Amino acid sequence: MHNSSRLVKGRPRHHLLMNPGDMAARGLGEGGLVTVRSPAGELTVEASATPDLMPGTVSLPHGYGHDLPGVRLSVARRVRGSSVNALTDPRLLDQVSGTAVLNGVPVTVERCR
């Protein structure tokens, strides 16, 4: 859906969403750059506050990070954002369904230096 100009216009939606208290505790402002790390990898992305998330949780919208070599999605390549896949471990599988673990990934968040 990020390869359609009609669907990607408007306000940026690629930010890491965080509870306002968690942002304040880290000295983060709206749109500030953060480093998000998991056991599988790390990425840098802008952060935005939302009271819709419980303290201690974050949400990174999926479907961004198309600016890699070889990607042939002309519109999506121009849309900023990081791929949440950089934080997930493809070797970890849900014990019940056998699918990749895409939720509940433990991460740390800190302001970029």
C-alpha positions in Angstrom: 0.0 0.0 0.0 3.0 2.3 0.3 3.5 2.1 -3.5 0.4 4.2 -4.2 0.9 8.0 -4.2 -2.7 8.4 -3.2 -2.3 6.2 -0.1 1.0 7.7 1.2 0.2 11.4 1.1 -0.6 13.3 4.2 1.1 13.4 7.6 4.0 11.0 8.2 3.0 7.7 9.7 6.3 6.0 10.0 7.2 7.2 13.5 7.8 5.0 16.5 4.8 5.6 18.7 5.5 5.9 22.5 3.7 6.8 25.6 4.2 10.5 26.4 5.6 9.7 29.9 8.2 7.3 28.4 9.2 10.0 25.9 9.6 12.6 28.7 11.7 10.2 30.8 14.1 9.9 27.9 14.2 13.6 27.2 12.6 13.1 23.8 10.6 15.6 21.9 8.0 15.1 19.2 9.8 13.9 16.0 13.1 13.4 17.7 15.4 10.6 16.4 15.7 7.5 18.5 17.6 4.3 18.3 15.5 1.2 18.8 17.4 -2.0 19.7 16.4 -5.6 20.0 18.4 -8.8 20.3 18.1 -9.1 16.5 19.1 -5.7 15.4 18.6 -1.9 15.6 17.2 1.0 13.6 16.8 4.8 13.8 13.5 6.4 13.5 11.5 9.5 14.6 9.4 9.2 17.7 5.9 10.5 18.3 3.8 10.6 21.5 0.5 8.9 21.9 -1.5 8.4 25.1 -3.0 5.3 23.4 0.0 3.2 24.4 0.6 1.8 27.9 3.9 3.0 29.5 6.7 0.6 28.7 5.4 -0.3 25.2 6.1 1.1 21.7 4.6 0.6 18.3 6.4 0.8 15.0 4.0 0.8 12.0 4.9 -2.0 9.6 5.6 -1.6 5.8 8.3 1.0 5.7 12.0 0.8 4.8 11.7 0.3 1.0 14.8 2.4 0.2 17.1 -0.6 0.0 19.1 -1.4 -3.1 17.1 -3.5 -5.7 13.7 -2.5 -4.4 11.6 -1.7 -7.5 8.7 0.2 -5.8 9.2 3.7 -7.1 6.7 5.5 -4.8 7.5 3.4 -1.7 11.2 4.1 -2.1 10.5 7.8 -1.5 8.5 7.2 1.6 10.6 7.6 4.7 10.7 5.0 7.5 12.4 2.0 8.9 11.4 -1.7 8.6 10.3 -3.3 11.8 11.8 -6.5 10.3 15.2 -5.2 11.4 14.1 -5.8 15.0 12.5 -9.3 14.6 14.4 -12.6 14.7 13.3 -14.9 11.9 14.4 -17.9 13.9 11.9 -17.2 16.7 8.6 -18.9 16.2 5.3 -18.8 18.1 5.1 -22.1 20.0 1.4 -22.5 19.3 1.0 -21.4 15.7 4.5 -21.9 14.4 4.5 -18.4 12.8 7.2 -15.8 13.2 7.1 -13.7 16.4 6.2 -10.2 15.2 4.6 -8.8 18.4 5.9 -8.5 22.0 9.5 -8.1 20.8 11.6 -6.7 23.7 13.4 -3.5 22.7 15.2 -0.6 24.2 14.7 3.0 23.1 17.2 5.8 23.5 17.7 9.3 22.0 20.2 9.3 19.1 23.5 10.9 20.0 
